[in-house]
Amino acid sequence: MKKIIFLSILIITQILAKDIKINIDEAISLALENNGLNKISKINLEIAEAQYQQALSANYPSLDAVLYANRDKQDLIYQQRGTFTLPTSLAYGLSAINNGQPVTTIPADIDATAYGRDTIKGSLEMNYALYTGGKIDAIINQAKLNKELSKVAIVRSENDVTFDVKKYYYGYILTNELHKIVNKIYKNMKFSTDLAKEFLENSTTLKINKTDYLNAKLTTSLLQSTLSKLELNREMLKNAIGNLIGLNWDDKVEILYEENEVLNQNLSLQKIVEKAYELNPDINQINIAVKIKDEQIKEAQSAYYPQVGVFGGISRTYNSYEYGYLSDDNQDTWNIGVAIQMSLFDGFKTKNNVLEKSLNKKVINEQKILLENALALQLKNEFLTSALGFKQINILKEAVETASENSELNLKGFEYEMVEARDLVQSQLTEAYIRADYLKNMHDYLLSLATIDKLVGQKINENF
């Protein structure tokens, strides 16, 4: 039963598997759409946007509704003990009840309910910051700059994804073309080996000995082994590209490419460096970090200024005792006011906080200089590498044609017993070496251009 289920799943999987043909532009587009790291970067941008909206809330007044209900152990009793001293006019007025003697004091022993044990209070409270010394603006600007950092992270992620696609794509082209070359030479050598064997056995005008035959046979075996390795590498590169563009493990991908004319880098090194200083994600990130430090300095400096706010509220209170402090006359209240707070002395805390933020900004500026120099050096190295690669490609073009013609002539000559086996082997391997060198230079040149594109960066999409 388990075998049947396994086979069923395997058959369904094969049916659902897709066959996809793709070129480099389509591969990059799909990778940018499906790559997991790029999706995470975009989610982080959404988080930064939410944080920015939170910071903006400080520009508006806060309005809070509060409902308060409470039951105490018992009613609150107001107690008073002692005597009241009466004024003279009143003291003589009460003399009739004291045998004609003036009443100067009366007892003041009172137990009265102040308010009942049950209280319910509803209120609406408002607070609004009128002036904060620039603190709110600094916090909002920091949140806005954090959004820009998230956009830069998306650009960096897209640059990385694009470069990875190009790296595997160019690697596939190199491997596939090498496979074609080795396969062609393998077939030639296999044919030549079989022919050499026939010459050894049947030829009357013998121009080959057994040693030549064994050398040719060994070369053929080595070429066959190389073919197997290239086939494995080719499949692994196809799988890597499929993974980058978001295909399932069982999808089959076919890489499409054309042998187009290779164009030289059309920008000067100076222009490339200038463009990188403008667009490179790391440079942009550190520029934004400097701006954030400026806002943090402003936030710290706000402690030198007063904080001014307005507040107000209305409330209604119900109490289980209808008299006392919370009588009907006092159940509805309102208030409005202005609060001002200013630090007069904080032990130099603010001064040192501002100093700390200023020194942090200096550190970042120094890091920016180091980063710009390192970026320029990387670009210079890649630019020189690409320039050399372009020259090598043009030099090797003619060598490839010559080597190809030479190997064809030697193969024809060997068929008619006009060329010795060692010359045939040498011509075939020479063609393979020169073609491989040409392809390697082509691969390195294209990869160098891709690296330059990655280092330069791209403009931030304002639609993020």
N, C-alpha and C positions, 0 to 999 in steps of 0.2 A: 504493500500500500504506500509506504514512504517513497519507494522508487518511482511509483506512478505519479505521486504528487510532485516530486522533484523534476521528473521529465516534463510534466505539464507546465510547471513554472518556467523551465528552460525554454520550452517551445513558445510560450506566450512572450517571454522576454525577447526572443529572436524576432518574433513577429512585430513587436512594438519598437524594436531598435530602428534608428533612423540612419539613412545614408546621406551624408551632407558633403557638398562640394563648396569650397570656400577659398576666396583669395585674401590677400593681406588686409585690404580695407574692410572687408566684411568681418574678418577675424577680430580686428581691433574694435569695430563697432559692437560686436557681440560680447567681447571681453569686458568692455566698459559698461555694458548693460547688465551683465550677469555676474561680474566678479564680486565675491563676498566682501573683500576689503573696501571696495568702492561703495558698496551699499552701506557699510558701517560708517564711512566718512559722511555720507549724506544724512544718515540718521543723527550723527553728531552735529551737523549743521542745524537740523530741526531742534535739537536740544538747545543750541546756542541762541536760536531765534526765540525759543520760549523764555530763556534767561533774560534776553534783551527786553521782551515784553514785560517781564517781572520788574526789571529796573525802571522802565517807563512809568510804572504805577506810582512811583514817588512824586510824579508831577501832579497827581490828583489828590484831592482830600480823601481821607478815610472816613467812612460812615458805618457805625456799628450799632446794631440793635441788641439790647441786653435785657433779658428777663431774669429776675431774681426772685426766688421764693425761699422762705426760711421759716422754721419753727424753732423757737427757743424752749428751754426747759419750763419756763413760766413767764408771766408778764413781768416787764421791767418795772420795779417799784422805786419811786423817788422818795427817799427818806430825809427828813430834816429834824434836828434836835437843837433846843436852845430857847431863847426868848427874843421878842421884838421890843425894842425901846421906842416908846411913843413920844411924839412931839408934845410940848407943854400944853398947847391949845387942846389937843385931843385928850391929854391926861386929865385936865380939869373938867373936861366935858363928861368924863366917865366917873367923876368923883362921887356922883349920886349913888352908884352901886357899890361904893367902897367906904360907906359911912362918912361921906364928905371929904375923904382924903383923896388926893389926886392919884390916878393909876398910871404909873410911869412905864411899866413893862407888862407884857402878856406872854404866855407860853407859845413857843413855835414848834411844837412836836407834831410833825405832819408825815403821814404815810400815804402817798398818792401814786396812782398808776401813771407811768410815763408813756408807755406804749405796750400794746398787747404782744403775746408770744408769737402770733402768726403775722408774717409780713410778705407781701407780694409787690415787687417794683418792676416796672417796665420803663426803659429809657432808650433814647436815641442820642448817640454821642458822635461828635464830629471833631476831627483834628486835621489841620492843614499847615504844612511848613511854608512860611512866607520867605524865609531867607536862611540858607545854610552855609554861606561862605563859599559856594561853588562845589560843595560836597556831592549833592545830588547829580549835578551835571557831570562830574568826574566819574561817578559810579555808572551812569547811563552810557557815557562814552566808552568806558572799559568793556561793558557788555556788548556794545556795538562792534568794538574792535575784536572781541572774542568771536563774533560772527565772521569777521574777515579771516581770522585764523582758521576757522572751520572750512571756509571756502578754499583757502590755500592748501589745507590738508586734502581736499578733494582733488585739486589740481595735481598735487604730489602723487596721490594714489593713481590718478589717471595716467600721469607720466610713467609711473612704475609699471602699470599694466600694459601700456602701449609698448614700452621698451621690452618687456618680457615677451610679448607677442612677436615683435620684430626679431628678437634674439632666437626664439625657437623656430620662427618661420625661415629666417636666413640659414639657420643651422640645418633645417630640413632640406632646403634647396641645395646646400653644399653636399649633404649626405646623399641626396637622391641623384645629383649629377655625378658624384663620385661613384655611386653604384652603377650608373649607366656606363661610365668609362671602364670600370673594372670588369663589368659584365661583358662589354664588347671585347676587351683584351683577353678575358678568360675564354670567350668563344673562339677567338683567333688562335690562342695558344692551345686550346683543346683540339682544334682542327689541325694545327701544326704538329702537335704531339702524335695524333693518330697518323698523320702523314709521315712523320719521321719513323714511326714503327713500321709502316708499310715500306718505306725506303730501305730500312734495315733488312727487312725480310725478302723483298722482291727486286730492289733496284739493281740494275746492271752497271750504271755509272754512279757509283756510291760517292756522295759528297757529305755524308753524315756518319759519325761513329756512334757507338753505344753511349759514350759519355755525354755527347750532345743531346741524345734522346733522353737520358736520365735527367739532365739539367732542365730540359723543356718540360718534362713530366713534373719535376719538383716545383718549377715556377707555376705550372697550371694548378697544382694542389694548393700552393700558397694563395694564389688568386681566388680559388674557390673558398678558402677559409676567410679571406678578407671580405668576400661577398656576403657571407653569413653574418659577419660582424656588422657590416653596413646595413643589412636588412633589419637587424635587431635595433640598431641606433635609429634608423628611419622610423620604425614603428613606435619607438619610445618618444621620439620628437612629435609624431602625430598625436600620440596620447596626451603629451604635455600641452599641445595646442588645444586639443579637445577639452581638457580640464580647464584651461584658462577661459575658454569661451562659454563654459557652462554646460557642456554636453554630458550625457550619462556615460557610464563606463562602457556600456555595450553599444553605443552609437559608433558608426563608422564614418570617419572623416577623410575626404580626399582634398589634398592641398593643390590649389591651382596657381600657376605662375607662368610668366612669359619672360623670355630672355630679351629684355629691353636694353636699349643703348644706355650705358652708364654715364651719367652726367657728373661733371665736376662740381664741387661746392662753389656756389656762386656768390658767397659773401666773404668779405675780408675778415681776418681775425679780429680786428678792431670793432667792426660792426657786430660780430657774434658776441663779443664780450659785453658791449654796450647793451645789446638786446637781453643778454642773460642778467645783467644788473637790474634790468627793468622787470623781467618776467620770472626769473628763477624762484621756485617756491621757498627755498631756504633763505634767500635774500629778502623776499617779501615777508616771510615770517619774522625775521629779525627786525625789519623796518617797523612792522606792526608792534613788536615787543617794545621798541623804543617809544612808540606813541602811547602804549599802555603805561609805561613807566612815567611819562609826562603826566598822564591822568592820575596816577597814584601819588605823584608829588603834589598835584593840586588838591587831591583828597586829604592828604596829610596837612597841607597848609590851611585847610578850611578850619582847623582847630584854633587858629589865631583869631577868628572872627566869631561874632555872636550868632547863636542859633535862635531864630525868631519863628514863633508859630502861633496860630490862632486856634482856639478850641471853643466848643459850645455843646450844649445838650438840653434836651427836654425830658421830663420824666413824670410818671404818675405812680403813686404809692398807695397801696391798700393795706390797712392794718386792722387786726381783729378788735382793737380798742378804738372807739370812734372819737375819743378826746385825746388829751395828752399831746406829745410832740407831733404825732402824725394824724392830727385831726383833719376834718374835711378841708379846713382853710389851708393846710400845708401839703395836701396830697398831690397837687399839680405844681411843679416847679420848672424853672429854666435857668440857664446860666450861659454866659459868653465871656471870653476873656482872651488876653494876649500873654504869652509866656516868652521870656527872654532869658537865655542862658549863655554865659560867657566864662571861659576859664581864665582866671586871673593869674594862677601859677600852678604848674603841674610838674615841678621838679625837672624842667627842661625836656620832658618827654616828647612834646611836639617838635621841638627844635631837632632833636636827635632822630626822630621818625622821618622828618623831611630830609635830613642829611643821609640817612640810610637809603631812602628811595633815590636820591640824587646820585649816590655812589653806585647803586645797582644799574642806573642808566649808563654811567660811564663804563661799567664792565661790559654791558651789551654793545655799546659803541665800539669798544676794542675788539669784541668778538666779531662784529660786523666787518671790521677791517681785515681781520684774519680770514674770514669766510670769503670775502671778495677776492683776496689774493689767491686763496686756494682754488676758488672757482676759475679764476682767470688762468691759473697754471694748468688745471685739468683740461680746460678748453683749448689751450695752446698745444698740449700734448696730443689731444684727439685731432686737432686741426692739422698738425704736422703728420700724424699717422694717416689721416685720410688723404692728404696731398701726396704722400709717398705711395699709398695704395693705388691712387688713381694713375700715377706714373707707371707703377709696376703692371697694372692691368693693360695699359696701352702697349708696353714693351712686350708683354707675354702673348698678346694677341697674335703677332706675327710668328712667334716661336711655336705657338700651338699649331698654326697652319703648316709650318715647316715640319714639325714632328709628326703630324698626322699624315702628311704626304710621304715622309720617309718610311713610316711604319707600313703604309699600304704597299709601297714599292718593295720593301723587304719581304712582305707576306707573299706578294705575287712571285717574287724571285725565288722564294723558298719552294713554292709549289712546283716550279720548273727546275728545281735543283741548281739554281744559279746563285743562291745565297746560303751561307753557312748558318747553322742553327743558333750559334752564339750571337751572330749579327741580328738575326730575327728577334731573339729574346731581348737583346739590348734596345732595339728600335721600339718594340712594344712597350717595354718598361720606361723608356725615355719619354714616349708620348704620354703614358700614364702619369709620370712624375710632373711633366710640364703642364698638363691639363689640371692636375691636382693643385699645383702651385698657383695656376691662374685662378681656379675656383676659390682657393684659400684666400688669395689677395682680394678677390671680389667679395667674399664673405666678410673679411676684416674691414674692408672699405665701407660696406653697407652698415656693418655693426658700429663702426666709428661714427658715421653720420647719425645713426640712431642714438648713440650716446650723446652726441652734440645736441640733438633735439631734446633729449631728456634733461641735460644740464641747462639748456636755455630756458625751457619751460614754455608755458602758454598763458594767454590772457585769462583772467578769472571770468567765468561766465556770470554775468550779472543776473541771469535768470535763476541762479542757485537759490 
